Amino acid sequence: MSEKSASVVTRLVDRVFPRMPDFYSLMNEQCDVLVEAMDALVQYMEAGSEEKGAAVRQIEKRGDELKARNIDVLNKAFATPMDREDIYRAIVALDMGMNYAKTTVRELEAMGLTPDKYMLEMVVEYKNAAQSLHQGFGKLTENPAQAEEDARATRKCERNVEKIYRRALAELFNVDELVKKLDANEAGSRPEAMLKVVDMFKHREIYRHLSNGADRLAWAADRLHDIIVKIS
């Protein structure tokens, strides 16, 4: 067969049976941006600057574009290397992590709060979880069974966030001094107490939001596990 004829046959085959997209690489790109977003979130918690917060939002926007692209590729794909539903759920789960990075910044700005040590501790675990997911999804092509260790590491990060969350609440709601002031009915104590209570609940909202975000990262680890089970 001549080179020209072979080219015609190749094009015909590709038209009838389109080449399967490399979904492994597509999800790995999302993992790249997820790690970048969490690294930016850690920097924001360390500095608390508008510039760092804007960086988180810009990265998350790129993440949205990747999600939309990957879903479009999935919808148009003739064949997939794994269950379509598992691919879709993984794409969505990875994007959710980036969404929580962005909304954390937005909530802090809306509440007029400065990041504290507990918030920083929690987002460091976010970053660790993102790195574990990145490593796990990266192993699917060569050593999918070994990726289970990374899924477990991500879930451990979620448990660590819950521990930090409980420590943060224990300190936040230690109101012995506030109660003493109210009991003594000191001049000016009631307005001060009200401001303290408002501040407490603002912080509690952020802590809870971060706890929920860790749940989303653990959900992404579950999606990684689903894929591992089916392709190993």
Buried (B, 14 or more C-beta within 10 A) or exposed (E): EEEEEEEEEEEEEEEEEEEEBEBBEBBBBBBBBBBBBBBBBBBBBEEBEEEBBEBBBEBBEBBBEBBEBBBEBBEEBEEBBBEEEBBBBBBBBBBBBBBBBBBBBEBBEEBEBEBBEBBBBBBBBBBBBBBBBBBBBBBBEEEBEBBBEBBEBBBBBBEBBBEBBEEBBEEBEEBEEBEEBBEEEEEEBEEEBEEBEEBBEBBBBBBEBBBEBBEBBBBBBBBBBBBBEEBE
